[in-house]
Amino acid sequence: MKNISKNIAIFLSVGLMFTACSRDFLDTQPLDKASADNVWNDAALSELFVTDIYNAIRDGLLNQESMDCITDNALYNFGRMDIMEANISPTNVGWVNNTYDWNEMYARIRAANIALENLSKATFDAGAVDRLKGETYFMRAYCYNQMLRYYGGVPIIKSTYTLNSPDFTIARNTYEECVDAIISDLDSSAMLLNGKNMALGRATTDAAMALKARVLLYAASDLHDIPTAKAKSSVINGFSNPELLGYVSGDRTARWQKAKDAAKAVMDLGKYGYMLDLGAPLTKDEAITAYTNVYLSRGGGERESIFSKYYINASPDDWGAWYPRNNTTNGYHGWTSSEPTQNLVDSYEMMDGTKFDWSKPEQAADPYANRDPRFYASVFYDGCKWKPRTTDGAAVDPYGEIQFGTYEVGSSSSPAVYFGLDTRNSSIENWNGTRTGYSIRKFTNDDPAIVDMNQRQEIPSIQIRFTEVVFNYIEACLELGEEAEAKTWLNRIRFRAGMPAITESGDALVKRYQNERNIEMMFEEQRFYDARRWMIAPDVLGQKVRIMKITGKLKAGKTVNVYRYSKDNYDYTYTVQNIESGVENRSWHDKLYFPPIRLDEMNKNNKLIQNPGY
């Protein structure tokens, strides 16, 4: 089957061909374009047009600037994120991931509308037409949901504008209307794609069902239940158009039931899930392997993927395929762009299920021991074993261990200072080392033969995975008071991760669930939306970034000429501190629950209403 990638070589421009003269020699066709009639009466050309709409996914989850960098999970190494400092406004919207950008999403929505209008009149095979329509409905729903969860209600446009359109302005639809429109498209997609044999990377009935479960979960959440949101936020409480942000009335319990039912429908398909039928936790090593298999889509872990973006080396401009170079450590020629924070690392539990605690001397002295196995599979930390070094680092580090600290070398009586190869003082590259004391391991090919991270990889980017659907089901069960069912499924996820069962109830159980969802799905574009929709953002997204500073002091009588992590030779000190204010100075303001619409859009469309707080 053919994988699809965002940079598909499509030299296709659809437009009307006007005849300038009745004389045949002037009645010519462009050589670099296809006419609308040709496109929509040719199955292959129509497929090319629809395939291009998938470019709305862009780099998926494998962006250089991870969405987790606008949460407490991560820091972006190469620039301040204005949204985290509450500095955004209609004239300065700050960094916006391409897959949430107003203009980009509406460009894809327009393409979807063109496709649906023309496919309704297409003359080629009806089965192929239905398949293309099903894919298009899915991608239109995908684009609208990206905008809905970022901005709140947006204008729903389901037909194309032409030069003869009397008015190009349109008001924002209510949040409820947007949800209904997206669900309608997803239902249409699921029906049209049912039974179709779809190529990898294309929409399916199952993907439509899973995205529906996500949409309905968000719709039931605190941020989008206006009575709840008003009670928790003065900014939302003072907004005169709350219907743009959520449901102003209606049965919230019924919304949670719809979310639960939608998730359960996907679970009942019986096609997905990897090692979620265990009766006890895996061992540490088994759990590390299992979690790695999930995000590398191998060894059974591919059963997690419901909808993924695939990369091929034939598409050299696919930025997501450069994820190892963009995000792994500089000691292996990576750029260390999106870096895990100490805030995130501290949220990984001990293997016995208790919280990590810096006030406990044994944990503070050895903070990376006996942690949740997903930590070891997701984060590069000081002293962890990785791959052999590249030729320019092999002599300095022949052991292939991550070096994020400053260490003594030579004789303990007269030591010299050695800066680790993965720091900002590295002898390999000193401009792009970690600021937090960590770098990202997740989503990186672990083939020991691939040591230089300055190259591409073909790891799929899972846009919707089965465990997310299970989490959605768990959350709906919790909200409906079905704790036993929620814990059953939550513990299945934990057993795969090598973690013991959760036994709490009530608010304590909800907090454990929220932390579990964050740990399992870190760097998967979940945290920014979860923290906002749960309305815990003031407590977590407004945290100052905490970082780790590590020093290794030679023990008395020890001599080390080539550094290697060793508790026999070194006393290590781990110091947690806030990031320097000149790098980033985070704060929270409730206007960040709904980022602003760009002023240019407001000026072009006088019917738009700006989000609250701007």
C-alpha positions, 0 to 999 in steps of 0.5 A: 500500500502507498503511504501518504506524506505531506509533500506530495508532488502535486502540480495541479491547479483547478480552475475554470478555463475561459475561452478568449476567442472562437478561433481554434488556434487560440483555444489552447489549454495550459500545459501545467494545469488541469481543467476542472472538468478534467479533474472531477471526471478523472478518478486519479486527478480527483484523488490527487486533489483530495490527497492534498487536503491531508497536508492540513496535518503538516508535521503532526505531532513531530514538530520541532516546536512541540505543543508541549512547549506551551505547557508545563511539560516542555521548554522551547530552546530557541525562542520565548513562547509569548503565549506562555508569558501571556503576551499574546494579543490580536496584533501579536498572536505569538507562535501558532502551530500550523495545524491550528493556524486560522488561514491554513485551516480555512485554506484546507476547508475551502479545498474540501468544499470544492471537492465535495461540491464537484464529487457530487457531480463526478462521473467516474466509479461511484465507489471511488467517489464515495471513498473520496467524499468520505476522506474529504468529510473527515479532513474537513471535520479534522480542520474544524476541530483543530480550530474549535479546540484552539479558538472556540466557535468559528464560522462554519462554511460548507460551500465555496465563495465565488466572485459572484458571492454577495457577501464575504463576511460571516459570523462565528457559529456557536460552540454547540453548532460547531460541534454538531457540524463536525459530528455530522461530517464525521458521521458522513465520513464513517458511513461512506468509508465503511467497508472500504480498503484504505491505504495507510495514512488515509482516513477510515471509518474507525478514524472518524469514530475515534475523532468523534469520541475526542470531539464529544469529550471536549464538548462535555468538559469544564471549559465548554460548560459555560456555567462551570467555566464562568464559576472558575474564570472571571474573564469568561464570566464577563464575556458577553458571547459565551455561546461562542465558547461552550454550551450555555444550557442543556444536559451536561450528563447527557454530553458525558454519556455521548462521549462515553458511548462514542469511545466505547464504540471504538473500543468494541471494534476489537481491532486495536489495543496493545497489551491492554489485557494484562492482569498484573504489571509488566517488569521494568524492562518489559514495560520500557519495550512495550511503551517504545513499541507503541510510539515507534509503531512496531512489535505489536505497538502498531495496533495503537494506531487508528490514524497516523501520518507516515513519512518516506525518504522520497519526501525530503522536505517532510519536517516531521521526519527530521524529528531526531535532528530537531529534538534529540541532544546536541552531543549526537548532533541534534538541536535539543529544540523541545526539551522536557522540564523538571516539572514533567520529570517530577510528575513521573511516579516511583515504580511502587506508585508513590509520588517522587519527593525531593524532601526524601534524601534517598530520592534526592540523591538518586532521582532517576532510580526506580521511576515509572518505566515510561520515564526511561523510554521517553526522556534522556537524563544524565547518565542514561545509556544511549548509542555509541557516539559519532566519530567526533565524540567517541574518544571523549565518551566511548561509553555512549552515555548522556552527559548533561552535567559538569564533572571533575576529571583527573585527580581528586586532589587537583581536578579539572572541570569537564563539561558534558558532551550534551551541555551548552558547553559541549566540545561537539556543539555548544550552541544548542544544548539543553537548558533544562537538563533533559532532552526528548527520547520519545519518537526517536529511532533506537537502531544502534546503527543510527548514531548521528541524529542529523538525518531523517527517520520514517517513524509514523506520527500517530495522530489518534491512538487507541489509548487516547480513546481508552482515556476518553472512555475512562474520563467519561466514566469518572464524570458519570460516577462509574469509578470501578469501570474507570479504574479497570481500564486505567489500571490496564494502561498502568499494567502495560507501563509496569505500574501498580494498580490505582486504588483511590477514589473521588478527587484523588482518583481524578488527579491520578487519572489526569497525571496518568494521561499526561505521562502516557501521552506526553509530547502528543499535543494533549497537555495544552488542551487537557489543562485548559479544558479541565481548567487547571491551567492556572495551577500548571500552565502558569508554573515557572519552568524548573530545570536541573543542574548536575555536578559530579565531584570526584571522591577522595583518592579517585582519579578519572581521565575519561569521564563516565557516570559512576557512583563509585567515583563520584558524588553527584549533586542534583539542584533544581532551580527556575529557568533564568528570566531572560530565557522565559518568564511564564505566567497565566492569564485567563484570556489564554483559555481562548487565544485571540483571532488575528487582527487581520481577520477581524479587519477583513470580517466585521461580523467576527467577535473577538475572544474574551480578554483581548 
